Amino acid sequence: MRNIEIKSPVENAASIRASIERLPATFKGVLIQRDTYFEVPHGRLKLREIDGQQAELIAYVRGEEGKERVSDFEIHRLDDPASLITVLTKTLGVRAVVEKRRELFMFGDTRIHLDDVKGLGSYLEFEIPYIEGGEAHANQILAFLKEKLVLDASDFINGSYIDLLLAGSKG
């Protein structure tokens, strides 16, 4: 599977939330997530635990240097994350854990997240899948969302939450 993703810090979550609702996007709920990232030689591997839902083992590869990043990923859903975390921790080692409260909105097939990330603050994130029309269609949706939510591409961040957390712990 493939998508394009952007992240941007949020100063006024209520204002962004109101703009998202005017798209109109459908509010799907609040997700409490814990992502355990493992040491791997290529790409990224995380086990996502979501309160009240199946856990997900997510493997992905993407360039982290750009602000609009394309991800190739695979997701495996599982019911017993604790035993898998134990196995992966013993064999690979844990790189870091990211905890967040995520408000999920759907705009067609596009996931819009309003995240409150422990240790980092609030962020807006889009995950736009490559479906019919592929990259061109995904870029059209991204342009539309940037315009409607009055987003400045210079505010988009490089990297993932794990990168921001690890950078903060080194400084």
Secondary structure by P-SEA (a helix, b strand, c coil): ccbbbbbbbbccaaaaaaaaaaaccccccccbbbbbbccccccbbbbbbcccbbbbbcccccccccccccccbbbbbbccaaaaaaaaaacccccbbbbbbbbbbbcccbbbbbccccccccbbbbbbccccccaaaaaaaaaaaaaaacccccccccccaaaaaaaaaac
